[in-house]
Each structure stands twice: as C-alpha cells, then as structure tokens.
Amino acid sequence: MTSHMTGTAVRPEQQPVRIRRATARDAKRLTSLVRNSRAYEGPYAPMVAGYRVGPDYIDAHEVHLAAGEDDRVLGFYALVLSPPELDLMFVADSAQGLGVGRRLIAHMTERARAAGVGAVRVVSHPPAEGFYRSVGARRVGTVNANPPAVMWDRPELVIPVTP
C-alpha cells in the first residue's frame, strides 16, 4: 500500500486502523461484507446467501469492527460470551493480508480476557483454519456438515485466552 501523503510504501502494521464496538447503524455494512466475501464463493456460497447481521445481533453480542481512516469497514468479529465462541469473523477482501485479522483476534482475546473467559471456541470456515492456527488456535475436533446450509465438515478450534 502507498501513502497518499508521501507516495512511499506503508507497511500493514502502520496502517491507521481503529477497532471499535459496532452499533446498529453498522448492520448493513457488516451484512454486505459477509455476503460479498470471496471466501464464500462457489460451493461455500449457500452458507452466506441471505445472511444478515442485524441490529439485534449487534446489541446482544460483542461485535467489534476494524475501520480504516476513511471509516471504511476493513473487518469485524462477533464474540458470544456464553458459551464463549467466535461466532463471526470477516476481513474485507481488499484488506486481506494487511494484518487486520490478527488485530481483530488480539482485540477479541482482550475482550474475552476482560470477561473472564479462559478459551474461545471457533468453528472455522475450512479455508480459514490455517489463519486461526497461525494466531494460536489449536484444533480440537470437527463439526459435521449440516445440510442444506452447510454442506461440508468444519474444523473446530480453541483459542486460549491467557490471564
């Protein structure tokens, strides 16, 4: 990525990214990010077809988003506290590989720690398993397919939350 001010390359960790609690007004943008994710093309498309991140969901859970300096949504996560599970995590296609996902996971683990959670379960989109492992998750099993919405088995992982 290139800085607009200087024309020089800017490393991903230097990108201005702000993580904040999502509000009901963010629901449409989060829904759009989910539905338009290239990670869910082809055989994975039925899982997000018609999916909606509603204002009620945002109000009920720990939903936080990463925004760029122009307030563009770069990604988000949803942490369910009881039982502890990373229910949703998406990074915009244009922000893939910039460290946004790692920042969101770090933020999520801090929120989980503050809530007294010792570990967070993740039922991963199969292609995302490597990412979760790279941020410290360990595989603990497999969640079987649940047709017609989910036609494939998914890795079950746990992200430890250290005190």
Secondary structure by P-SEA (a helix, b strand, c coil): cccccccccccccccbbbbbbbcccaaaaaaaaaaaccccccccccccccccccaaaaaacbbbbbbcccccccccccccccccccccccccccccccaaaaaaaaaaaaaaaaacccbbbbbccccaaaaaaaaccccccccccccccccbbbbbbbbbbcc
